[in-house]
Amino acid sequence: MRMSENRELKTRIIIAIILLAISAVLVTAGVMRGEVFIVFTKAVHICLECIGLG
């Protein structure tokens, strides 16, 4: 493995870890705000409308 390939791989791994951490923080914030219930309620309404019951 060349030096530039090794650096590129490390950069990609660091970016992936940073994005994973940011997404975990945002999911946690959404759960703490009670948005899980809102999302599930909207999903149920959409599904019921798709099958013609809503």
N, C-alpha and C positions, 0 to 999 in steps of 0.2 A: 504494500500500500504506500502510495506516495504521500509526501507531506501535505500537499494541497487537498488530497482526497480525505486524509485524516482530519484536517481542519474543517472541511465541509461537513463531514459526518458529525463532528462535535457540535458545530453550529446548528445543524438540523435537530440534534438531540436536545440542545439547550432551548431552542425555539419551541419544540414540542412540549417540553416540561413547563415552560412559561405559560403556554396556551392552556395546558391542562390545569395548572394552578389557578389561572384567571377564571376558567370555566367552573372550577370547583367553588371558588369564592362567589361567583354569580349565582350558581345553583343554591348554595347555602343561603344567600341573601333572599332569594325568592321563596325558599321554604320558610324562612323566619318571618317573612311578610305575609304568609298565608296564601300565596299565589297558587299553591298546588291545588287547592280546592277550586279556585276559579278556572284553572286550566282543565281540570277533570270535568267540571260542569259544562264548559264550552264544548269539550270533546263529546260528551254524552248527547248534547243537543245536536251537534253536527251529525253524529252517527244515526240518531233517531230520524233526522230529516232525510238522510240518504236512503233509509229503508222505508220512508213514507209514513212514519208514525209521529213526526214532530210537527 
